[in-house]
Amino acid sequence: MLPVSPSPDVPTTELNRRLAAVRREMADDDIDVLVLTDQKNVEYFTDYRTLSWGYHSRPLFLVIDQRDIRVIANKIESRNLESRQRAFSIVYYSGYLAEGARTIADEVRARDPSAAGKAAVDYGQDMAGRGSLEIVDGLRAQGHHLESATDLLWRTRMIKSPFEADLKRVSFEIVNAAFDDAVSQARLGITEIELCRQIQARIIMNGAERADPIAMTFCRGEFNYGRPPGLHALKAGQYVWTDFRSTYGGYPADRNRIARGGPPENWEIEAYGRTRALTAALANGVRAGMTCGDVFGAFEQLWQDAGLPPAYGLVSRIGHGGGLDITEPPSISKGNPEIIKSGMILHLEPKLEIGGAVFQFEEVIFVREEGIEFLSELSPEQLPIIN
């Protein structure tokens, strides 16, 4: 059921679960203090929302140790921060990024005057926080050993709660309804940008808090998935390939959907059915305790059994994790020994390019101890047609 009200606040019990989990990971890695600069990390542990992320001059930071969790904020945030009770301490700074960085260093030094502990910052793989040499130099100037926090943060964030899975589920309901409705109303001759805007408008009207740019490509062999939507008009025989970017409760829907301009030929119907069936079978076979490499091996066997030509290979993985970020670890790639755990959300999306057509079905699952749950309805049995 599509939402009729804004997304819910994160419950205190959920915030406490996240904080306890990251502190366990910090202890395991002998990390004494975390410095978080990435918007998704700050929101994950605080549920604090501010429009100030749209600017770079007065950034917001978060500092976590085993005793406290502190937001480092510019004074202009004070009215928003103090508008209700918060589950964290607040330290204000005046000025801009450099002053904020010095405030971080002062807070860390106050907690550890001897600089005997280790500090970690969320700079690294799949995290692009507000990078600043002032933060790095300030902490190292105090004598702190500094390293990346990304591994321990991903170990924390990869394990989702049912609360998070429910937000993802709503996000997918929003985009699926938007795509299906827009495609049902579209006609040959519509341009990429027109269809893109129609889907985005529906995404917002369906209850999303944000509709980021959508990848929208009309192609018949011109497989350029990174090209922004333009004025290309849909012709009979072309495929519509789209990748959603919308958000509900902070959780984006990342899902490929396809449609065809005009009725397909028999071989296209067959390729659609085979690719869809093997993607669903792959998802249904995932279990906690498997490795990512095991899942990739199952994909290779299913693909071979389906008698399909080689899959799209410019990306070395056929799936990935998902959460607050569009793509997250783990990567479902060949030989990856990473263990799949209960609580992971996985996107499985092998792609077939053949005869100028493209077939891709991004199915999304929530891994549980007893099996898997689909967070989005399966791709339709019949190839959507635009006449």
HELIX and SHEET records of a PDB file:
HELIX    1   1 THR A   12  ASP A   28  1                                  17    
HELIX    2   2 GLN A   39  THR A   46  1                                   8    
HELIX    3   3 LEU A   51  GLY A   54  5                                   4    
HELIX    4   4 LYS A   75  GLU A   77  5                                   3    
HELIX    5   5 SER A   78  LEU A   81  1                                   4    
HELIX    6   6 LEU A   97  ARG A  111  1                                  15    
HELIX    7   7 LEU A  133  ALA A  141  1                                   9    
HELIX    8   8 THR A  150  ARG A  157  1                                   8    
HELIX    9   9 PRO A  162  GLN A  185  1                                  24    
HELIX   10  10 GLU A  192  MET A  205  1                                  14    
HELIX   11  11 ASN A  266  ASN A  284  1                                  19    
HELIX   12  12 CYS A  292  ASP A  305  1                                  14    
SHEET    1   A 6 SER A  89  TYR A  93  0                                        
SHEET    2   A 6 ILE A  69  ASN A  74  1                                        
SHEET    3   A 6 PHE A  61  ILE A  64 -1                                        
SHEET    4   A 6 VAL A  33  LEU A  36 -1                                        
SHEET    5   A 6 LYS A 118  VAL A 121  1                                        
SHEET    6   A 6 HIS A 145  SER A 148  1                                        
SHEET    1   B 2 TYR A 123  GLY A 124  0                                        
SHEET    2   B 2 MET A 127  ALA A 128 -1                                        
SHEET    1   C 3 ARG A 210  ALA A 211  0                                        
SHEET    2   C 3 SER A 246  TYR A 248 -1                                        
SHEET    3   C 3 TYR A 251  ALA A 253 -1                                        
SHEET    1   D 4 ALA A 215  CYS A 219  0                                        
SHEET    2   D 4 TYR A 239  ASP A 243 -1                                        
SHEET    3   D 4 ASN A 256  GLY A 261 -1                                        
SHEET    4   D 4 ILE A 385  ILE A 386  1                                        
SHEET    1   E 5 GLU A 328  SER A 333  0                                        
SHEET    2   E 5 ARG A 317  GLY A 321 -1                                        
SHEET    3   E 5 ILE A 345  LEU A 348 -1                                        
SHEET    4   E 5 GLU A 363  ARG A 368 -1                                        
SHEET    5   E 5 GLY A 371  PHE A 374 -1                                        
SHEET    1   F 2 LYS A 351  ILE A 354  0                                        
SHEET    2   F 2 ALA A 357  GLN A 360 -1                                        
END                                                                             
